[in-house]
Structure formats: structure tokens, C-alpha cells
Amino acid sequence: MKKITIYIFLLSSIFSFGQTRKKDTIVSLKEVVIEEKLRKERIQSEVKLACSVDEYLATSNNISFIKRGAYAWEPMLNNMNTERSTITIEGMHVFGACTDKMDPVTSYVETNNLSKIDIHSGQEGGMHGATIAGGIDLRRKQIAFSEEPKLGGNTQLGFQENNNHRFALADIHYSSSKFVADGTAAYRKAENYKDGRGNRVKHSHFEKYNTSLGLAYKTGDLSAVKADAIFDVAKDVGYPALPMDTWLARALISSVSFKQLFEEKSLKVWDSKFYFNAIEHYMDDTTRPENLVHMDMPGWSTTYGLTSKLLFKTDSHTTDIQLNGYSNYSLAEMTMYPRDRSKVKGFAFTWPGVTTNYGGISVSNQWDMSEREQLIFGGTIGVHHNHIEYLDFIRVFNQNTADSPEQRVRFLPSLHSSYQIKLTPITFSLGMGYGHRAPSVSEAYGYYIYNSFDRYDYIGTPNLKNEISYEINGGISFEKEAFIMELKCNYFYIENYILGKILNVAFPMNAASVGVKKYEALEYAKIFNSSLNFRYSFLEDFQWKGSLNYAKGIDFNNENLPFIRPLSYQSSINYRKNQFGCTFAVNGDFTQTAYSPQYGEDKTPAYIVYNLSANYHFPIGKIHLQAEAGVENIMDTYYSTYADWGNIPRMGRNIFTSIGISF
């Protein structure tokens, strides 16, 4: 992880205990706070009151998104797709059930059943499993026990004019000396949005329900057991950039955990959790009459898992040891219906019943060498095992039995270290990482998965080598009085980089396909990311923030990698006085010149978008009322970014308003 800013965050748990693990970025959803060197203050006026998890994640410099519509954006950490990162819910592995990535893990949670989001860049994000880009951990709500019974809650209602987006979120919690309970509910419904030219973008509607429940019981003075469950349902979800929509996506995410604290030993915490989650996702194109051949594409993903961690701490040294294990079963199929229903329909398994078992142990050490110096080092050793149920589909294009065995075992090691020194007012940091990742289910075992971005059907390759990443990162920050400046950079050299290459001996299955690609391991690829951030407070009530981000990605032939963000920028001026806050913000990308035509990309023009919002707090006794209103894309700009699948246009001018009550 890049230790540009070393910050010890005291994580309140159901025991009101702090865990001292350093983090790059901690997004606090409950209070809308982003904890970084440049972001330690409330920014409630900069983020909508009840915005989505995706909109929260977008506030991090490390994360960009592939967008296929207005719902379920695919997060890219360090300009790498989700195969190269670990996305977990409080350490629990959850795998989407859609071969087209229409259901990233982030789509199955809501902001009101989370407390914060931890973002780790690079190999220090590997505490929850093998990774290249890093890890994103969505943290569930943590309500502390209290000596006296307490009842609290929040309600949020809002409306967005552009796509008639209505939403309502509510949560309630109760705590006592022995028992804690919290529950949440959320509902969102949106119609097709309008672009900057006033045209409706077809198939961009969605409807979503989400609810969660958490129960905790104190089994001793320093121990407790807790049960959590999240249930999420999305219906009638349109994807304008894809040839298919989703009529139903449903997830159950559950866990039971036990935590024991220790007062007088170097061992401070033992925390173990068993979890289970099941996801089902149903794609179809019945609302697309233009399609010559109609298809149903359901998918299922079921995961059982265990995490157990120990935290040791002395005066200057902290050790975090974590055991992770899970078993996931992924199955997806495709049924094609010709217009003449008297003819034979086609059928195939796009994920041919793949069981993935993983077990790993991770260690992270933090040594405070002095008041100015700090060293972090650790690593992971993991074992990854695949078993294929319907092997015949894989052997169509991998006829050598040795290349497509029924089972395959891989070893996934990683190492990381970082050093920081504070020479007030300047802080320097330097880090390194080394790690492996196994191919994903689609990369290794996918069968005719259609990619509408480059219009190729994709075939998996079981005998792909592990991707191997060598990483270096560093940064420098300057802080004096009201001014902070921070520069962060990282560089990844990735051997056996997995991408699709044209397979000339195969014919496409999808009528819209122009050919077939097979996943192959390139000799290597290189990715560089950098960000420059500023913050300046002036005239007591004003604050200016700005950031500039640059990335570059090339393969061993010096050809551009796909989905690498062009030079981009953000800037905002915030005014806050007493209970009133107002923010004017601008963001944009420069022209994307380093695009990758062989993967379907084209040159996207520069754009700039202006936003304005205001909010006011009304304290009424023990009740707090917050109202807000704002305008996004004030100039009604028509634009599409490098990461908008198929160049679908973004939303035009959008007026929003919301109100929230907490007690």
C-alpha cells in the first residue's frame, strides 16, 4: 500500500475497541468523511446526502469506473479491472453471478448498511486474498454497546429530476449493555435519463431494494458474538451500453462472528467469522426487439468462507495475522431462441460449473522506529484450487488434456514493505510489493462470453500462468498551517498480463460478434499512476481543494492498454459557516489520446462539468434535520468518457434535492 499519508485510525467496533492498522483511504459513509491527509474534514456539502456507494468511491483518486449505464458501475482500482483487485464486504469474499460484470460486489450494498470503505493500494491490499491492484473492503455498520439503553436512527428522502430518480433510506439501531441491534432499508427507482442534448438514453432505468439486519450479544466482559445479513434485490435494470438487460439480480450476504479482546497481553484481539452468500443474476433481451436472436443468460454464485485474525501490539510494534478461506461455485448458462421457435434452440454453459477453493495466511507488521520513522512489512501465502464440473465445454478449444485438467492448484505468494519519515513540514514515503494472482473464472474457463465493447466472443484458457506483479510506490507531502500539498505515484510491472487475443480458428456464436478472442498471457505490461492534491483554507469559512491525476499503461509491444484514464482534474471551493454549507465544483478529463483500438477503444474528446450544491442543518432538540439541493452538470454538457462502455453519453443537467432526519 502506498503510505503517502500514515494515519492510525481507531476503528470503533461493537466492543468500542480500536484496531490500529494503517490505511491509505478510509471513506466514512455514516458521517460522509474521507480520511486522508488532504481529507480530514467533513465534506457533507460536496457529496449528495443519499448518493450511491459508487459515488462515494469516486471521491478516491485511486478509483475510476467502467460504466455500462446508470446502475452498477465496475470499480477500477489503480486503472485495473476487478479481476486484479479484491473487493470484499467486511473481509467476506463475494463473487458476482454475471459473466458481463453487470453486478459488481458494490451493487449489492447500500450506503446506509455500511459504516466506511477501506481502500488499500497494491500488495498491502492482500490481507483478504491475492491481488495485483489492491483491495476495497466495504465495512458493515458497527454499533457499540452502551451502559444505558439507547435508540437512534436516520431517514433520508430524495429526488433527482433528470431520470425521475426517487429514493428512500432508513436505519434504526438499539444498544444496551448486553445487546445491540440495527436494521436498514433502502429503495431506489429511476427512469431513463436524459443526455446533454435532451435525448432519453434508452434502457438506463433501474429499481432496487436493499435491507440489512445486525444483532450482537455480549458473551463476557471482553467478548461478543454477532450475526449480520444483507438482502438486496434489483429488478428491471437496463444497460444502454449492452445488448441485454437484467430482469432480476438477487443476493443474500450473511455472517456470524465472534470477537474476544485481551487487556494485559500482547495479544489484543481475536476475531473470527463464518460467512455465506448466494447471488443469482438473470440477463435477458426480451425488451430488445432489434436483436435477431433472443437469449436468456442466468448465472449463480455461492460462497462459503471463514476469516480469523489475531492482533498483537506492544509499545512500538503491531502485528496483524489473518487466515482466509473460501469456496465459491460459479455457474452461468446461455440459451438462444431463434425467431422461428420451431427450430432448435442453442444452449451452452458460459461458466461451466467452476468451484474455486482458496486458503491463505497473511501477516502485516507495523514498527514505529521513532517518533518520525515508521516501517510496515508483511506478506501472504495462498493456495488456489479450481475444479470444473462441465469439462467438455472447456476442451472444445483446449483439446490437450494436460492444458485443461479437471483440477488445478496454484500457489499465490506476496510480499510488501513501506517506509515513511516525517521531516516537518515534509513527509516522505517509499514502498515496494510483489504478488501473484490466479486467472478469474472468465479468463480461465469462460465459454463464448460476448464483449459488446470490442464485439468479440471471449474464450477462457485454463493453463494460463499466474500474473506476477512487481510494484514500487512513493510520495511526498507538504503541510504548513492552512496549506497541504501531496504527490503520490505507483508503478506496476506485471508479468503474464492477461488479455484477449484474436482466435482465427473459431467462429463467433453471437450474431453481433465480429470474431472470437481467447485469453492469453502477454509477456508483460506496465502501469503508472500518479496524483497531485492540494488543499487550502482561507478567510476562515472557505476551503479550496484540487487534484490532478495522470496514468499510463502499455504492454510489451509498447501498445496502449485498455481503460487507462487520461489526464483528469477536480477542483472545488467550499463555504461553510455555522449550519450552512455550499460547494461549487468542477471536474473533467483531457482528450484521451493513448487509447487502444484493438480492444474497442476510440479517441474520446475532452470535457468539463460544473456542479453546485448547498445544504443546511436544523438542530431541533435531539433531532437533526438536514436539507440539501443542487445541480449537477450545470451547463447540460453532452459528453462521454474513456470508460463509458460503447461511448454511451453521460447524464445531462440534473437537479436534485433531499432531506434527512437523524435522532
C-alpha positions in Angstrom: 0.0 0.0 0.0 1.2 3.5 -0.7 2.0 5.1 2.6 1.9 8.7 1.4 -0.1 9.5 4.5 0.4 7.3 7.5 -2.6 7.6 9.8 -3.5 5.4 12.7 -7.3 5.0 12.6 -9.1 3.9 15.8 -11.8 1.6 14.5 -14.8 1.5 16.8 -16.3 -1.9 17.0 -19.2 -3.4 18.8 -16.9 -3.6 21.7 -15.7 0.1 21.3 -12.3 -1.3 20.7 -9.7 0.2 18.2 -7.7 -1.8 15.7 -4.5 0.1 14.7 -4.0 -0.8 11.1 -2.9 2.0 8.8 -4.9 2.7 5.7 -4.5 4.8 2.6 -8.1 5.8 2.3 -11.0 5.4 4.7 -14.3 6.6 3.4 -16.7 7.1 6.3 -20.2 6.7 4.9 -22.1 7.3 8.1 -20.7 10.8 8.5 -19.6 11.3 4.9 -16.0 11.7 5.8 -13.0 10.8 3.8 -9.9 10.2 6.0 -6.7 11.2 4.2 -4.0 13.8 4.8 -5.9 16.1 2.5 -9.4 15.0 3.6 -9.8 15.0 7.4 -12.8 17.4 7.4 -16.5 17.0 6.8 -17.4 17.3 3.2 -21.1 16.8 3.5 -21.8 19.7 1.2 -19.6 18.1 -1.5 -21.4 14.7 -1.7 -25.1 14.1 -2.0 -26.9 13.2 1.2 -28.0 9.7 -0.1 -25.8 9.0 -3.0 -24.8 5.5 -4.0 -21.7 3.5 -3.0 -20.3 4.1 -6.4 -20.5 7.9 -6.0 -18.7 7.6 -2.6 -15.9 5.5 -4.2 -15.5 8.0 -7.0 -14.1 10.5 -4.4 -10.9 8.5 -4.2 -8.0 9.3 -6.5 -7.2 5.6 -6.8 -10.6 4.6 -8.3 -12.3 5.1 -11.6 -15.3 3.3 -13.1 -16.4 1.4 -16.2 -20.0 2.5 -16.8 -22.5 0.4 -18.8 -25.4 2.5 -17.7 -26.7 4.4 -14.6 -26.5 1.4 -12.3 -23.8 -1.0 -11.0 -20.6 0.7 -12.1 -17.5 -1.5 -12.2 -14.8 0.0 -10.0 -11.2 0.0 -11.3 -8.5 0.4 -8.7 -5.2 1.8 -10.0 -6.7 1.7 -13.5 -7.1 -2.1 -13.4 -10.3 -4.1 -13.7 -12.0 -6.0 -11.0 -10.1 -9.3 -11.8 -7.0 -7.7 -10.5 -8.4 -6.4 -7.2 -10.1 -7.9 -4.2 -13.5 -6.4 -3.3 -14.9 -7.7 0.0 -17.6 -6.9 2.4 -16.0 -6.8 5.9 -13.5 -9.3 4.7 -16.0 -11.6 3.2 -15.4 -12.7 -0.4 -18.5 -12.1 -2.6 -18.4 -13.0 -6.3 -20.9 -11.6 -8.9 -23.0 -14.0 -10.9 -22.9 -12.2 -14.2 -20.5 -13.0 -16.9 -20.8 -9.5 -18.3 -19.9 -7.8 -15.0 -23.4 -6.3 -14.7 -23.3 -7.0 -10.9 -20.1 -5.9 -9.2 -19.9 -6.5 -5.5 -20.6 -2.8 -4.8 -24.0 -3.1 -6.4 -25.3 -5.4 -3.6 -24.9 -2.9 -0.7 -26.2 0.5 0.2 -24.6 3.4 2.0 -26.9 3.0 5.0 -25.9 -0.5 5.8 -22.2 0.4 5.7 -20.1 2.5 8.0 -17.0 3.1 5.9 -14.9 1.8 3.0 -11.3 0.9 3.3 -9.2 1.2 0.1 -5.7 -0.4 0.0 -3.5 0.2 -3.0 -1.1 -2.6 -4.2 0.0 -5.6 -2.2 -0.9 -4.3 1.2 -4.5 -4.8 0.0 -3.8 -8.5 0.0 -4.8 -9.2 3.6 -8.1 -10.6 2.3 -6.6 -12.6 -0.6 -4.4 -12.5 -3.7 -4.4 -9.2 -5.6 -2.5 -7.1 -8.0 -4.2 -3.7 -7.9 -5.1 -3.7 -4.2 -8.2 -4.2 -2.1 -11.6 -2.5 -1.4 -13.3 -3.6 1.8 -16.9 -2.4 2.4 -17.3 -2.2 6.2 -20.6 -3.1 7.8 -22.1 -0.9 10.5 -20.6 -1.2 14.0 -22.9 -0.2 16.8 -21.2 0.0 20.3 -22.7 -1.5 23.5 -23.8 1.2 25.9 -24.3 1.3 29.7 -27.8 2.8 29.2 -30.3 1.7 26.6 -30.1 3.9 23.5 -32.3 4.2 20.4 -31.3 6.1 17.3 -31.9 6.2 13.6 -31.9 8.1 10.3 -34.3 8.7 7.5 -33.4 10.1 4.1 -35.7 11.0 1.2 -34.7 12.5 -2.1 -35.4 13.1 -5.8 -33.3 13.6 -8.9 -35.1 15.4 -11.7 -33.2 14.2 -14.8 -34.2 10.5 -14.6 -37.0 10.8 -12.1 -34.9 9.0 -9.5 -36.8 8.6 -6.2 -35.1 7.1 -3.2 -35.8 6.5 0.5 -33.3 5.2 3.0 -33.9 4.5 6.7 -32.0 2.9 9.5 -32.6 2.3 13.2 -30.4 0.9 16.0 -30.7 -0.1 19.6 -27.9 -0.7 22.1 -27.7 -1.7 25.7 -25.0 -3.2 27.9 -25.6 -6.7 26.6 -27.5 -6.4 23.3 -27.2 -4.5 20.1 -29.5 -4.5 17.1 -29.5 -2.4 13.9 -31.6 -2.6 10.8 -31.7 -0.7 7.5 -33.9 -0.4 4.4 -33.4 1.3 1.1 -35.4 1.8 -2.1 -34.4 3.4 -5.4 -36.3 3.7 -8.6 -35.2 5.6 -11.7 -36.4 6.0 -15.3 -34.3 6.5 -18.4 -32.0 9.5 -18.0 -31.5 12.4 -20.5 -28.1 13.2 -22.0 -26.8 16.7 -22.6 -28.7 17.0 -25.8 -32.0 16.3 -24.1 -32.4 12.8 -25.6 -33.6 9.9 -23.4 -30.9 7.2 -23.1 -32.9 4.0 -23.6 -32.6 1.1 -21.2 -31.0 3.2 -18.4 -33.7 2.7 -15.8 -33.5 0.6 -12.7 -35.3 -0.4 -9.4 -33.5 -1.6 -6.3 -34.5 -2.8 -2.8 -32.0 -3.4 0.0 -32.3 -4.3 3.6 -30.0 -5.5 6.4 -30.1 -6.7 9.9 -27.3 -6.9 12.6 -27.6 -8.5 16.0 -24.8 -8.6 18.7 -24.8 -10.2 22.1 -22.1 -9.7 24.8 -21.0 -13.1 26.0 -18.5 -11.7 28.5 -16.8 -8.5 29.7 -14.4 -8.7 26.7 -16.2 -10.9 24.2 -19.3 -10.9 22.0 -21.0 -12.8 19.1 -22.6 -11.0 16.2 -24.8 -12.0 13.3 -25.3 -9.9 10.1 -27.3 -10.3 7.0 -27.9 -8.2 3.9 -30.6 -8.9 1.3 -30.6 -7.0 -2.0 -32.9 -7.2 -5.0 -32.6 -5.2 -8.2 -35.4 -5.5 -10.8 -35.8 -4.3 -14.4 -32.3 -2.9 -14.7 -31.4 -1.5 -18.1 -27.9 -1.3 -19.5 -27.8 1.0 -22.5 -24.3 0.0 -23.4 -25.1 -3.7 -23.6 -27.4 -5.8 -25.8 -29.1 -7.3 -22.8 -30.8 -6.1 -19.6 -31.3 -7.6 -16.1 -34.8 -8.6 -15.1 -33.6 -9.8 -11.6 -30.5 -9.7 -9.5 -30.7 -11.0 -6.0 -28.2 -11.5 -3.2 -28.2 -12.8 0.4 -25.0 -12.0 2.3 -24.7 -13.3 5.8 -22.2 -13.9 8.6 -21.7 -15.0 12.2 -18.7 -13.7 14.0 -17.1 -13.9 17.4 -14.6 -11.4 18.9 -12.5 -11.7 22.0 -10.5 -8.9 23.5 -7.5 -9.2 25.8 -6.4 -6.5 28.2 -3.0 -7.2 29.6 -1.3 -9.3 26.9 0.5 -8.5 23.7 -2.4 -10.3 22.0 -5.1 -7.7 21.9 -7.9 -9.1 19.6 -9.0 -12.5 18.2 -11.8 -12.0 15.7 -13.3 -14.9 13.7 -16.1 -15.0 11.2 -18.0 -17.7 9.2 -20.0 -16.4 6.2 -22.2 -17.5 3.4 -23.5 -15.6 0.4 -25.6 -16.6 -2.6 -26.2 -14.5 -5.7 -28.4 -15.1 -8.7 -28.5 -12.9 -11.8 -30.8 -13.2 -14.8 -30.0 -11.4 -18.0 -32.4 -11.4 -21.0 -33.1 -9.3 -24.0 -36.9 -9.5 -24.3 -37.1 -5.7 -24.3 -34.7 -5.5 -27.3 -36.8 -6.3 -30.4 -33.8 -5.3 -32.6 -31.9 -8.5 -31.6 -32.1 -11.2 -34.3 -31.6 -14.0 -31.8 -33.0 -13.7 -28.3 -31.1 -15.1 -25.3 -31.5 -15.8 -21.7 -28.3 -15.8 -19.6 -28.8 -16.7 -15.9 -25.9 -17.0 -13.5 -25.4 -18.3 -10.0 -22.6 -17.7 -7.5 -22.5 -19.3 -4.0 -19.7 -18.8 -1.5 -18.8 -20.2 1.9 -16.0 -18.7 3.9 -14.0 -18.2 7.1 -11.8 -15.4 8.3 -9.9 -15.4 11.6 -7.4 -12.7 12.7 -5.2 -12.0 15.6 -3.9 -8.6 16.6 -0.7 -8.3 18.6 0.5 -4.9 19.9 3.4 -3.7 22.0 4.6 -0.1 22.6 6.2 0.3 19.2 5.1 -2.7 17.2 1.8 -4.1 15.8 1.3 -7.4 14.1 -1.9 -8.4 12.3 -2.2 -12.1 11.4 -5.2 -13.2 9.3 -6.4 -16.5 8.0 -8.7 -16.5 5.0 -10.5 -19.4 3.3 -13.5 -19.7 1.0 -15.1 -22.0 -1.5 -17.1 -20.5 -4.4 -19.2 -22.2 -7.0 -20.0 -20.2 -10.2 -22.3 -21.4 -12.9 -23.7 -19.5 -15.9 -25.6 -20.6 -18.9 -26.9 -19.2 -22.2 -30.0 -20.3 -24.1 -30.6 -18.8 -27.6 -34.1 -18.7 -29.1 -34.4 -18.2 -32.9 -37.3 -16.1 -34.2 -38.7 -19.3 -35.7 -39.5 -21.1 -32.4 -40.0 -24.4 -34.3 -36.2 -24.5 -34.8 -33.8 -26.0 -32.3 -32.6 -23.5 -29.7 -29.0 -23.3 -28.7 -27.6 -23.9 -25.3 -24.1 -23.5 -23.7 -22.6 -23.1 -20.2 -20.7 -19.8 -20.2 -19.3 -20.6 -16.8 -19.1 -24.5 -16.8 -19.7 -25.1 -13.1 -16.4 -23.9 -11.6 -15.5 -24.5 -7.9 -12.8 -22.2 -6.6 -11.2 -23.0 -3.2 -8.8 -20.6 -1.6 -6.8 -20.7 1.7 -4.3 -18.2 2.8 -2.5 -16.7 5.7 -1.4 -13.0 5.8 0.9 -11.1 8.1 1.3 -7.4 8.4 3.8 -5.7 10.8 3.9 -2.0 11.7 7.0 -0.8 13.5 7.3 2.7 14.9 11.0 3.1 14.7 10.9 6.6 16.2 8.6 9.5 16.5 9.4 10.3 12.9 10.0 7.0 11.2 7.7 4.1 10.5 8.2 0.7 8.8 5.5 -1.6 7.5 6.2 -5.0 6.1 4.4 -8.3 5.6 3.2 -10.9 3.1 0.7 -13.6 2.2 0.9 -17.2 1.1 -2.2 -18.6 -0.5 -3.3 -21.8 -2.2 -5.8 -21.6 -5.0 -7.7 -24.7 -6.3 -10.2 -25.0 -9.2 -12.5 -27.9 -10.1 -14.5 -27.9 -13.3 -17.9 -29.7 -13.5 -18.7 -29.5 -17.2 -15.2 -30.0 -18.6 -16.3 -30.8 -22.2 -17.1 -27.2 -22.9 -13.5 -26.1 -22.0 -11.9 -28.8 -24.1 -13.6 -27.6 -27.3 -10.7 -25.1 -27.6 -8.3 -26.7 -25.2 -8.2 -30.3 -26.5 -4.9 -31.2 -24.8 -5.9 -32.9 -21.6 -2.8 -31.5 -19.9 -3.8 -28.0 -20.8 -7.4 -28.4 -19.4 -7.3 -30.7 -16.4 -10.4 -31.2 -14.3 -8.5 -29.7 -11.3 -5.7 -27.2 -11.0 -3.7 -26.0 -8.0 -1.8 -22.7 -7.8 0.4 -21.1 -5.2 -0.1 -17.3 -4.7 2.6 -15.6 -2.6 3.0 -11.9 -2.0 5.3 -9.5 -0.1 5.1 -5.8 0.7 7.1 -3.2 2.6 6.9 0.6 3.1 8.9 3.2 4.9 7.9 6.7 6.0 9.9 9.5 7.5 8.5 12.8 8.7 10.8 15.9 8.4 8.2 18.6 9.3 6.7 20.1 7.3 7.6 17.5 4.7 6.9 13.7 4.8 8.5 11.2 2.5 7.4 7.6 1.9 8.6 4.7 -0.3 7.1 1.2 -0.7 7.5 -2.0 -2.7 5.4 -5.0 -3.4 5.5 -8.4 -5.1 2.5 -10.7 -5.7 0.7 -13.3 -7.7 -2.9 -13.7 -8.8 -4.7 -16.6 -10.5 -6.9 -16.1 -13.6 -10.5 -15.4 -12.9 -13.3 -17.8 -13.8 -14.0 -16.0 -17.1 -10.3 -15.8 -18.0 -9.6 -19.5 -17.4 -13.0 -21.2 -18.1 -15.3 -18.7 -19.8 -17.1 -20.0 -22.9 -18.3 -17.6 -25.6 -18.7 -14.6 -23.3 -19.7 -11.7 -25.6 -18.0 -8.4 -25.1 -20.1 -5.6 -26.7 -17.2 -3.1 -26.3 -15.0 -4.7 -28.9 -17.7 -7.0 -30.3 -15.8 -10.3 -29.8 -16.8 -13.5 -28.1 -14.3 -14.5 -25.4 -13.0 -18.0 -24.6 -11.1 -18.9 -21.4 -7.7 -20.6 -21.2 -7.3 -23.0 -18.3 -3.5 -23.2 -18.4 -2.8 -19.5 -18.1 0.2 -18.7 -15.9 -0.3 -16.6 -12.7 0.0 -12.9 -13.2 3.1 -11.7 -11.3 3.3 -8.1 -10.1 6.4 -6.0 -9.1 5.4 -2.7 -7.6 7.1 0.4 -6.3 5.3 3.4 -4.8 6.2 6.6 -3.2 5.1 10.0 -2.3 5.9 13.4 -0.7 3.6 15.7 1.2 4.0 19.2 2.5 1.8 20.6 5.3 2.1 24.0 6.8 -0.8 25.9 8.5 -3.7 26.1 6.1 -2.0 24.6 3.1 -1.4 20.9 2.2 0.1 19.5 -0.9 0.6 15.8 -1.6 2.1 13.9 -4.6 1.6 10.1 -4.9 2.9 7.7 -7.5 3.0 4.0 -8.1 4.4 1.8 -10.8 3.4 -1.8 -11.7 5.4 -4.2 -13.8 3.1 -7.2 -14.4 4.4 -10.4 -16.0 1.9 -12.7 -17.8 -0.6 -9.9 -18.1 -3.9 -11.5 -19.2 -5.8 -10.0 -22.2 -7.9 -11.4 -25.0 -6.2 -12.1 -28.4 -8.0 -12.9 -31.7 -8.5 -16.6 -32.3 -8.7 -17.1 -36.1 -9.7 -20.8 -36.0 -13.1 -20.2 -34.2 -16.4 -18.7 -35.4 -18.5 -16.3 -33.3 -21.6 -17.5 -31.6 -23.3 -14.2 -31.1 -24.9 -12.6 -34.2 -23.4 -9.2 -33.4 -19.8 -10.6 -32.9 -17.1 -9.9 -35.4 -14.9 -12.7 -34.2 -13.6 -14.7 -31.2 -10.8 -13.9 -28.8 -9.0 -16.2 -26.4 -7.5 -15.1 -23.2 -3.7 -15.1 -23.4 -0.8 -14.1 -21.1 1.2 -11.2 -22.6 4.9 -11.2 -21.8 4.5 -8.2 -19.5 2.6 -4.9 -19.1 3.5 -1.7 -17.3 1.1 0.7 -15.5 2.0 4.0 -13.9 -0.4 6.1 -11.7 0.1 9.5 -10.1 -1.9 12.1 -8.4 -1.2 15.6 -7.1 -3.5 17.0 -4.5 -3.9 20.4 -2.9 -6.0 21.9 -0.1 -6.0 25.5 1.1 -8.2 27.0 3.8 -8.7 30.8 3.7 -10.9 33.5 5.2 -11.9 31.2 8.0 -15.0 29.8 6.2 -13.6 28.9 2.7 -11.7 25.9 1.6 -10.2 25.1 -1.9 -9.4 21.6 -3.0 -7.8 20.4 -6.2 -6.4 17.3 -7.7 -4.7 16.3 -10.9 -4.4 12.6 -12.0 -2.3 11.0 -14.6 -1.9 7.4 -15.7 -0.1 5.4 -18.4 -0.4 1.7 -19.3 1.4 -0.1 -22.1 2.2 -3.7 -23.0 5.5 -5.4 -24.0 5.0 -4.1 -27.6 4.6 -0.6 -26.4 0.9 -0.7 -27.3 -1.7 1.0 -25.1 -3.6 -1.0 -22.5 -7.4 -0.5 -22.5 -9.3 1.6 -19.9 -6.4 3.7 -18.8 -7.7 7.1 -17.6 -6.4 10.2 -19.4 -5.2 13.2 -17.6 -8.0 14.3 -15.3 -8.7 17.0 -12.8 -11.0 18.1 -10.0 -11.4 21.4 -8.2 -13.9 22.7 -5.7 -14.5 25.7 -3.4 -16.4 25.0 -0.2 -18.0 27.6 2.0 -19.3 26.6 5.5 -20.5 28.8 8.2 -22.5 27.7 11.2 -25.2 25.4 9.8 -24.9 26.3 6.2 -22.6 24.8 3.5 -22.2 25.5 -0.2 -19.9 23.9 -2.8 -19.0 24.8 -6.3 -17.0 22.0 -8.1 -15.6 21.3 -11.5 -14.2 18.1 -12.9 -13.1 16.9 -16.3 -10.8 14.8 -18.5 -8.4 15.9 -21.2 -8.6 14.3 -24.6 -7.8 10.6 -24.5 -5.0 10.2 -27.0 -3.4 7.0 -25.6 -6.4 4.7 -26.5 -6.4 1.1 -27.6 -8.3 0.4 -30.8 -7.5 -3.3 -30.8 -9.7 -3.6 -27.7 -12.5 -1.4 -29.0 -11.4 2.0 -27.7 -11.5 5.2 -29.7 -10.4 8.8 -29.1 -12.7 10.5 -26.6 -12.7 14.3 -26.5 -12.0 16.4 -23.5 -14.9 17.6 -21.3 -15.6 19.7 -18.3 -18.5 19.5 -15.9 -19.7 22.1 -13.3 -21.7 21.2 -10.2 -23.2 23.3 -7.4 -24.8 22.2 -4.2 -25.9 23.6 -0.8 -27.1 22.2 2.5 -28.4 23.4 5.8 -28.6 21.7 9.2 -31.6 22.3 11.5 -30.9 21.1 15.0 -34.3 20.6 16.8 -33.6 19.3 20.3 -32.2 15.8 19.9 -33.3 15.6 16.3 -31.1 16.8 13.4 -32.7 17.8 10.2 -30.6 18.3 7.0 -31.9 19.7 3.7 -29.9 20.0 0.5 -30.4 20.9 -3.1 -28.0 21.1 -6.0 -27.4 20.9 -9.8 -25.0 18.5 -11.5 -23.7 19.3 -15.0 -25.0 22.8 -14.8 -24.2 23.6 -18.5 -26.0 20.5 -19.7 -22.8 19.3 -21.3 -23.0 16.4 -23.8 -20.1 14.1 -23.2 -18.8 10.6 -22.9 -15.6 9.4 -21.2 -13.0 6.8 -22.0 -14.7 4.4 -19.6 -18.2 4.7 -20.8 -18.9 1.3 -22.5 -19.7 1.8 -26.1 -19.4 5.6 -25.8 -22.8 5.9 -24.1 -23.4 9.6 -23.2 -23.4 10.6 -19.5 -26.3 12.3 -17.8 -27.1 15.8 -18.7 -28.2 18.6 -16.3 -29.6 17.0 -13.1 -31.4 18.9 -10.4 -31.5 17.1 -7.1 -33.0 17.7 -3.6 -33.1 15.6 -0.5 -33.9 15.8 3.2 -32.6 13.7 6.1 -33.6 13.3 9.7 -31.5 11.7 12.4 -32.2 11.1 16.1 
